[in-house]
Amino acid sequence: MKRLLALLFCLYIPLGWTEDSIVINGETATEIEWESLMPPSYIVTLEDMYSNPDYIDLDDYSDKAQRMFDEMMQTLASAPVVEDMDGRMVSIPGFVVPLEGVGDVVDRFFLVPYFGACIHVPPPPSNQIIDVHYEPGTRVESLYDAVLISGRLTTEVYSHEMGTAGYRLEAFRIQPYELPDPPPPE
């Protein structure tokens, strides 16, 4: 029995698996934050766009409102990606927006950083939407539940009526994600 445990321990160490990491095909899938998918210069562009004082007194049904909305949608759909993320093995938490599948099993979906993204207008910028492909498909029991997706990330644009994704993720693993507890009040 001791030899079996020693052998298992020796096999366990080289795989690099810990509670905090996921190893897929010999590569560690590093958990990333959504902000790492946005170039720093684009964050400033978003802040400027959403703080535009022209939006405050705008009549929703005016031609000017429609033009500004169209410009905003174009800006969101053409958000720049972080090229260094291309080809990386990652894990990222998010929420599922089903796109393709049969019944309650989906094999293609958008992964988004917050619940309700792509359902409400406007959708997040394209660098905050990931087009996920998962060959065997997964059951979606509740869109309210966060998931952790692990797989190979590429910079590939995909447009759908729900939004435009700036990234694609070939998923190898999908698991429930526990949102971190909020910090205690000061």
C-alpha positions in Angstrom: 0.0 0.0 0.0 2.8 2.4 0.8 4.4 1.8 -2.6 1.1 2.5 -4.3 0.7 5.8 -2.4 4.3 6.8 -3.1 3.7 6.0 -6.9 0.5 8.1 -6.9 2.2 10.9 -5.1 5.1 10.9 -7.7 2.6 10.9 -10.5 0.6 13.7 -8.8 3.5 16.2 -8.5 4.6 16.3 -12.1 1.1 17.0 -13.4 1.2 20.3 -11.6 -2.4 20.0 -10.4 -3.4 22.0 -7.3 -6.7 23.1 -6.0 -6.1 26.5 -7.6 -5.0 25.4 -11.1 -6.4 23.3 -13.9 -4.1 21.4 -16.2 -5.4 20.6 -19.6 -3.2 18.5 -22.0 -0.2 19.2 -19.9 -0.8 23.0 -19.9 -1.9 25.0 -16.9 -5.0 27.0 -17.5 -4.3 30.3 -15.7 -7.4 31.9 -14.3 -7.7 35.4 -15.8 -9.9 38.5 -15.1 -12.1 40.1 -17.6 -10.1 43.3 -17.5 -7.1 41.5 -18.9 -9.0 41.1 -22.2 -9.2 44.9 -22.7 -6.2 47.0 -23.7 -5.7 49.8 -21.2 -6.2 52.5 -23.8 -9.7 51.1 -24.6 -10.8 51.4 -20.9 -10.3 55.2 -21.3 -12.4 55.1 -24.5 -15.3 53.4 -22.7 -15.1 55.8 -19.8 -15.3 58.8 -22.2 -18.1 57.2 -24.2 -20.3 56.6 -21.2 -19.7 59.9 -19.6 -20.7 61.9 -22.7 -22.9 64.7 -21.4 -24.8 64.7 -24.8 -26.6 61.5 -23.6 -28.4 63.2 -20.7 -30.9 65.4 -22.5 -31.2 63.3 -25.6 -34.7 62.5 -26.9 -34.7 58.7 -27.4 -36.7 58.9 -30.6 -34.7 61.6 -32.3 -32.4 61.1 -35.4 -29.5 62.3 -33.3 -30.2 59.7 -30.7 -30.3 57.0 -33.3 -27.0 58.2 -34.8 -25.3 58.2 -31.4 -26.7 54.8 -30.6 -25.4 53.4 -33.9 -22.0 54.9 -33.3 -21.9 53.5 -29.8 -22.9 50.0 -31.1 -20.1 50.2 -33.7 -17.6 51.2 -31.1 -18.7 48.3 -28.8 -18.6 45.7 -31.7 -15.2 46.7 -32.8 -13.4 46.8 -29.5 -9.7 46.0 -29.7 -8.5 42.7 -28.2 -5.2 41.9 -26.4 -3.2 40.0 -29.0 -1.0 38.5 -26.3 -4.0 36.4 -25.2 -4.1 34.6 -28.5 -3.4 30.9 -28.1 -3.3 30.9 -24.3 -4.8 28.2 -22.1 -7.0 30.0 -19.6 -9.8 29.7 -17.1 -12.3 32.5 -16.8 -15.5 32.8 -14.8 -18.7 34.3 -16.4 -22.3 33.8 -17.4 -23.7 31.8 -20.3 -25.8 33.3 -23.1 -26.9 30.3 -25.1 -26.5 30.5 -28.9 -26.7 26.9 -30.3 -27.8 23.6 -29.0 -30.6 21.1 -28.6 -33.1 21.5 -25.8 -31.3 22.5 -22.6 -27.9 21.3 -23.9 -25.8 24.0 -25.6 -22.6 23.6 -27.5 -22.0 27.2 -28.5 -22.6 30.1 -26.3 -21.3 33.5 -25.3 -19.5 33.8 -22.0 -20.0 37.3 -20.5 -18.7 39.0 -17.4 -22.1 39.7 -15.8 -25.6 38.3 -15.7 -27.9 39.8 -18.3 -25.2 40.9 -20.7 -26.3 40.6 -24.4 -29.9 40.3 -23.3 -30.0 44.0 -22.5 -29.0 46.7 -24.9 -26.3 47.7 -25.4 -24.2 44.5 -25.1 -20.7 44.6 -23.6 -17.8 45.6 -25.9 -16.7 42.7 -28.1 -13.5 42.3 -26.0 -15.8 41.4 -23.1 -17.7 38.6 -25.0 -16.2 35.2 -25.6 -17.6 32.8 -28.3 -17.4 29.5 -26.5 -17.5 26.1 -28.3 -17.9 23.0 -26.2 -18.1 19.8 -28.4 -20.0 17.5 -26.1 -22.4 20.3 -25.1 -23.4 21.2 -21.6 -26.7 21.4 -19.8 -27.8 24.9 -18.8 -29.8 24.6 -15.7 -29.8 28.3 -14.7 -28.5 31.3 -16.5 -28.2 33.0 -13.1 -25.3 30.6 -12.1 -21.7 31.6 -12.8 -19.5 29.0 -14.5 -15.7 28.6 -14.8 -14.7 27.8 -18.4 -11.2 26.4 -19.1 -9.7 26.0 -22.6 -7.7 27.6 -25.4 -8.4 31.3 -26.1 -8.0 32.8 -29.5 -8.5 36.3 -30.9 -11.3 35.6 -33.4 -14.3 37.8 -34.1 -17.8 36.3 -34.3 -21.0 38.3 -34.9 -24.4 37.2 -33.8 -27.7 39.1 -33.3 -27.0 38.9 -29.5 -23.6 40.7 -29.9 -20.1 40.5 -31.3 -17.4 38.5 -29.6 -13.7 39.4 -30.0 -12.5 36.1 -28.6 -13.2 32.4 -29.1 -12.6 29.8 -26.5 -12.4 26.1 -27.3 -13.6 24.8 -24.0 -12.2 21.6 -22.4 -13.8 22.0 -19.0 -16.9 23.7 -17.6 -17.6 23.7 -13.9 -19.7 25.8 -11.4 -18.1 28.9 -10.2 -18.4 30.2 -6.7 -18.4 34.0 -6.6 -15.9 35.3 -4.1 -17.4 36.7 -0.9 -17.6 40.5 -0.8 -15.1 42.2 1.4 -16.4 42.9 4.9 -17.7 46.4 5.6 -15.1 48.8 7.0 
